[in-house]
Amino acid sequence: MSALSYKTGSLVIGCILLLTIACTRNLSPQQTQDNLKQAWLSFLQHGPHFDSSKAKFEIMKVTYFEDSAFYVCEFKVRLKIPSQGIDTLGTMNGTISKDFSDVHRKY
C-alpha cells in the first residue's frame, strides 16, 4: 500500500467520522414534544401490568426542560378503562434520554 493511498483512505474515514458527529439532527420544539409523547406512551403501554384490551392511555400535554443528557418531563395523561366506566386525567413526571430510548418515571 503506497503512502498516498493510505493518506487518502485516512482522509476519507476522517471526513465520514466528522460528518457523522457534526450532522446531528436539531428537532423543532413540536417534533421534540411529539417524540417525548410517543416515548412516554410506549413506556406506559409496555409496562409489566398493562392490558391493552382494558386500559387506554392518551398523552394530552407535555411540558419539558432540556438538560444536558436528558429531558425532564411532566405529562398530562388520560386513562380510560371502558369496561369499568373509568375516565380520568392525571399528572406523571419522568426523564427521557436525548435519543428517546431510555424512560424513567419519577411519579
C-alpha positions in Angstrom: 0.0 0.0 0.0 1.5 3.3 -1.0 1.7 6.3 1.3 -0.7 8.3 -1.0 -3.5 5.7 -0.8 -3.0 5.4 2.9 -3.4 9.1 3.4 -6.4 9.2 1.1 -8.1 6.4 2.9 -7.4 8.0 6.3 -8.8 11.3 4.9 -12.0 9.7 3.7 -12.5 7.9 7.0 -11.8 11.1 8.9 -14.3 13.0 6.8 -17.0 10.4 7.3 -16.5 10.4 11.0 -16.6 14.2 11.1 -19.8 14.4 9.2 -21.4 11.7 11.4 -20.6 13.7 14.5 -21.3 17.1 13.1 -24.6 16.3 11.4 -26.8 15.8 14.5 -30.4 16.4 13.8 -31.9 19.5 15.5 -35.5 19.0 16.3 -38.1 21.7 16.4 -40.0 22.2 19.7 -43.1 20.5 18.2 -41.0 17.5 17.0 -39.4 17.2 20.4 -42.9 17.2 22.1 -44.2 14.6 19.7 -41.2 12.3 20.3 -41.5 12.8 24.1 -45.2 11.9 24.0 -44.5 8.8 21.8 -41.7 7.6 24.1 -43.8 8.0 27.2 -46.8 6.3 25.6 -44.6 3.4 24.6 -43.3 3.2 28.1 -46.8 3.1 29.6 -48.1 0.6 27.1 -45.1 -1.8 27.6 -45.3 -1.8 31.4 -45.5 -5.2 33.2 -49.1 -4.8 34.3 -50.6 -3.2 31.1 -53.5 -4.9 29.4 -54.3 -3.1 26.1 -57.7 -4.7 25.9 -58.8 -3.0 29.1 -56.8 0.3 29.5 -56.2 3.1 27.0 -53.7 5.9 27.6 -53.7 9.2 25.8 -50.9 11.8 26.4 -52.8 15.2 26.4 -49.8 17.5 27.1 -46.1 17.5 27.8 -44.0 20.2 29.5 -40.3 19.6 29.4 -36.9 21.0 30.3 -33.9 20.1 28.2 -31.0 19.1 30.4 -27.5 18.1 29.1 -28.2 14.4 28.9 -32.0 14.0 29.1 -35.3 15.7 29.2 -37.1 16.3 32.5 -40.8 16.0 31.7 -44.3 16.4 33.1 -47.1 14.7 31.3 -50.9 15.2 31.5 -52.2 11.6 30.9 -55.7 10.5 30.3 -56.6 6.9 31.3 -59.7 5.2 30.1 -61.0 1.8 31.2 -64.3 1.5 29.3 -65.3 -1.8 30.9 -65.3 -0.2 34.4 -66.5 3.3 33.3 -63.2 4.9 34.4 -62.1 8.0 32.6 -59.5 10.1 34.5 -56.8 12.7 33.9 -53.6 12.7 35.9 -50.0 14.0 36.0 -46.9 11.9 35.6 -43.3 13.0 35.8 -40.1 11.4 34.5 -37.0 11.7 32.5 -36.3 10.7 28.9 -32.9 10.4 27.3 -32.0 12.6 24.3 -32.4 9.7 21.9 -35.9 9.0 23.4 -34.9 5.3 24.2 -34.4 5.4 27.9 -37.5 6.4 30.0 -37.7 6.6 33.8 -40.8 7.5 35.8 -40.5 9.6 38.9 -44.1 9.5 39.9 
